[in-house]
Amino acid sequence: MHGRLEIQFERQEEKTIARTIHQQAPLKVIKPFYPEGDSPAHLYILNTTGGILEGDRMEINLHFGNKANVLVIMPSATKVHPSSTGDARQKLSFRLEKDSVLEYFPEPLLPFSGAAFLQETDIFLEDGAVLFWGDILGPGRREKGELFAYRLYENQMTIADRKGFIARECFRLEPSITPINGTGVMEGYSHMGSLYVLCGDQYIEALLQAFRTIKMEGLFWGLSLLSRRGLFVRALSHETPELQDFFMKFWALFRKIVLGRMLPPIRRY
């Protein structure tokens, strides 16, 4: 199945609207709504089949016009079902125009036993664009004994602006070939989360100092400056909720320092 979603956002006075929406099953969106006022627009992206199957190709292309302000949510985990010999793929392409803001914080990706999933993400930011990007990779269906039982997970991600690459990431996990639960990979943890925070230079030092104050037991994490425009966080944990709670602390600080807002009301599941 080839799912496709294309949305063009633009700012009209103080309100961010979805100017055009093109969707092809199984990808579907709920009409943007505004629990925080005219901006940001809250967008929920759904997979109506309840998961990604062998041979599926998913494409999500979002374009954020000047000063558009959008919060993108996937209200449930992305489940990748087993593949006998093939794979499933997803391509995300986001373009942020001048002074636009994107907050992207989906539920975890869960590759089931035998699953093979390849994801590619390309993000381009114009001057003044702000990005808060989070993702979480789970080990599979732990309650079914599927800890790291997937065949393949590959992730390629690039973030760039007019000066060139800001961040490039590429990793490939094949648990049956190279065990990933030990030293140098998952270090005995089961969940991995990543955060990219890009914003104006005037906020970087304040964010860095604020993020360093975050304390939470049971996680292993690190924080790095990117070559320019922002910060990167990677964390390992034993459970999805503790990793989500941990990242919510970062999100709250980001919103307070960069956007001057409180955390938004979020409904999931």
C-alpha positions in Angstrom: 0.0 0.0 0.0 1.3 3.5 -0.9 0.1 6.0 1.7 0.7 9.7 0.9 0.1 12.9 2.8 0.9 16.4 1.5 0.0 19.6 3.4 0.8 23.2 2.8 0.5 25.4 5.9 0.4 29.2 5.8 0.0 32.1 8.2 -3.1 34.3 7.8 -2.8 37.3 10.1 -2.4 35.5 13.5 -3.7 32.1 12.5 -1.9 29.2 11.0 -4.1 27.3 8.5 -3.7 24.2 6.3 -4.1 25.8 2.9 -4.0 22.5 1.0 -4.3 18.9 2.2 -3.9 15.9 -0.1 -4.2 12.5 1.6 -4.1 8.9 0.3 -5.0 5.9 2.5 -3.9 4.6 4.9 -2.6 8.1 5.9 -5.2 10.5 7.1 -5.3 13.7 9.1 -7.9 15.1 11.5 -8.7 18.7 10.5 -6.3 21.0 12.4 -7.7 22.5 15.6 -6.6 25.2 18.0 -6.6 24.5 21.7 -4.0 27.3 22.3 -5.6 30.1 20.2 -4.9 30.9 16.6 -1.5 29.3 16.7 -0.1 26.8 16.7 -2.3 24.6 14.6 -2.5 21.1 16.1 -2.4 18.4 13.5 -3.0 14.7 14.2 -1.7 12.2 11.6 -3.4 8.8 11.6 -2.6 5.4 9.9 -6.1 4.0 9.4 -4.9 0.4 9.0 -3.4 0.3 12.5 0.1 -0.5 11.3 2.7 -0.7 8.5 2.9 -3.9 6.6 5.4 -5.6 4.3 5.6 -3.7 1.0 4.0 -0.5 2.4 5.4 2.8 1.3 4.5 5.8 3.4 5.3 9.4 2.3 4.6 12.5 4.4 5.5 15.9 2.9 4.7 19.0 5.0 5.5 22.6 3.9 5.4 25.3 6.5 5.1 28.8 5.1 6.5 32.0 6.6 5.6 32.3 10.3 3.4 29.2 10.2 3.3 27.5 13.6 2.3 23.9 13.8 2.3 21.0 16.4 2.3 17.6 14.7 1.1 14.6 16.8 0.7 10.9 16.0 -1.7 9.8 18.7 -0.7 6.2 18.8 2.5 4.1 18.4 3.6 3.3 14.8 3.4 -0.5 14.6 5.6 -2.3 12.0 4.3 -5.8 11.3 6.4 -8.8 10.4 7.9 -9.1 6.9 8.8 -12.5 5.4 11.5 -11.3 3.0 10.7 -7.7 2.0 10.5 -4.5 4.0 8.3 -1.5 4.7 9.5 2.1 4.1 8.6 5.6 5.2 9.8 9.0 3.8 9.3 12.2 5.7 10.1 15.5 4.0 9.5 18.8 5.9 10.4 22.3 4.8 10.2 25.2 7.2 10.1 28.7 5.7 11.3 31.9 7.3 10.3 32.2 11.0 8.1 29.1 11.0 7.8 26.8 14.0 7.4 23.0 14.0 6.9 20.9 17.1 6.9 17.2 16.3 6.6 14.6 19.0 5.0 11.3 18.0 4.4 8.1 19.9 7.1 5.4 19.7 7.9 3.2 16.7 7.4 -0.5 17.5 9.0 -3.0 15.1 7.4 -6.4 15.6 9.2 -9.7 15.4 10.5 -10.2 11.9 9.8 -6.7 10.8 12.1 -4.8 8.4 11.6 -1.0 8.4 13.6 1.7 6.6 12.9 5.4 7.4 14.3 8.5 5.7 13.7 12.0 7.1 14.8 15.2 5.4 14.2 18.6 7.1 15.1 22.0 5.6 15.0 25.2 7.6 15.1 28.8 6.3 16.3 31.7 8.4 14.5 32.1 11.7 12.8 28.7 11.5 12.4 26.8 14.8 12.3 23.0 15.2 11.5 20.8 18.2 11.8 17.2 16.9 11.4 14.0 19.0 11.2 10.3 18.3 11.3 7.1 20.3 12.3 3.6 19.1 10.9 0.7 21.1 12.1 -2.9 21.2 8.9 -4.5 19.9 6.1 -6.2 21.7 7.8 -7.0 25.0 4.8 -8.7 26.5 5.0 -11.3 23.7 8.7 -11.8 24.3 9.7 -9.9 21.2 12.6 -7.9 22.6 14.8 -6.9 19.6 13.3 -9.6 17.5 12.9 -7.5 14.4 15.0 -8.2 11.3 16.0 -4.7 10.4 15.6 -1.1 11.4 17.4 1.6 9.4 17.1 5.3 10.0 18.5 8.1 7.8 18.0 11.7 8.8 19.3 15.0 7.6 18.6 18.5 8.8 19.9 21.3 6.6 19.7 25.0 5.9 21.1 27.3 3.2 24.6 26.9 4.7 24.5 23.2 4.3 24.0 20.2 6.6 23.3 20.9 10.3 23.0 17.3 11.3 23.2 13.9 9.5 22.4 10.6 11.1 22.4 7.1 9.6 22.2 3.9 11.6 21.2 0.4 10.8 20.2 -2.2 13.4 20.1 -5.9 12.6 19.7 -7.8 15.9 20.1 -11.2 14.4 23.5 -10.3 12.9 24.8 -7.8 15.5 23.4 -8.0 19.0 22.2 -4.5 20.1 21.4 -5.0 23.7 25.0 -4.7 24.9 27.9 -2.4 25.3 28.2 0.3 22.7 24.6 0.1 21.5 21.7 -0.1 23.9 23.8 -0.7 27.0 21.2 -3.0 28.5 18.3 -0.6 27.9 15.3 -1.3 25.7 14.1 2.1 24.4 16.0 4.9 22.6 14.9 8.5 22.2 16.3 11.4 20.2 15.6 15.1 20.3 16.7 17.8 17.9 16.1 21.4 19.1 16.9 24.2 16.6 16.2 27.8 17.2 17.8 31.3 17.2 21.3 31.6 18.6 20.1 33.9 21.3 18.3 31.0 23.0 21.0 28.3 22.8 22.9 29.1 26.0 19.7 29.4 28.0 18.5 26.1 26.7 21.8 24.4 27.4 21.9 25.6 31.0 18.2 24.7 31.5 18.5 21.2 30.0 21.5 20.4 32.2 19.3 20.9 35.3 17.0 18.0 34.3 17.2 15.1 36.7 15.5 11.7 36.2 16.5 8.3 37.6 16.8 5.2 35.5 17.9 6.8 32.3 21.2 7.1 30.5 21.4 10.3 28.3 23.7 12.9 26.8 23.4 16.4 25.4 25.4 17.9 22.6 25.6 21.2 20.7 25.1 20.9 17.0 27.5 22.7 14.6 25.0 25.6 14.6 21.5 26.6 15.5 20.7 24.1 18.2 21.1 21.1 20.4 20.8 17.3 20.3 19.8 14.9 23.0 19.9 11.1 23.0 18.5 9.0 25.8 18.1 5.3 26.7 15.5 3.9 29.1 13.7 0.8 30.1 10.1 2.0 29.5 8.2 4.2 27.1 6.5 6.3 29.8 9.7 7.3 31.6 11.3 8.4 28.3 8.2 10.4 27.3 8.1 12.1 30.7 11.8 12.9 30.4 11.3 14.5 27.0 8.3 16.4 28.2 10.6 18.2 30.6 12.8 19.3 27.7 9.7 20.3 25.8 8.4 22.4 28.7 11.7 24.2 28.9 11.9 24.7 25.2 8.4 26.2 25.1 9.1 28.5 28.0 12.4 29.8 26.8 11.9 29.9 23.0 8.2 30.3 22.5 7.1 31.9 25.7 4.3 29.3 26.2 3.2 26.5 28.6 3.0 22.9 27.5 -0.1 22.4 25.3 -3.1 20.1 26.2 -2.4 16.8 24.4 -4.9 14.0 23.8 -3.5 10.6 22.7 -4.9 7.2 22.0 
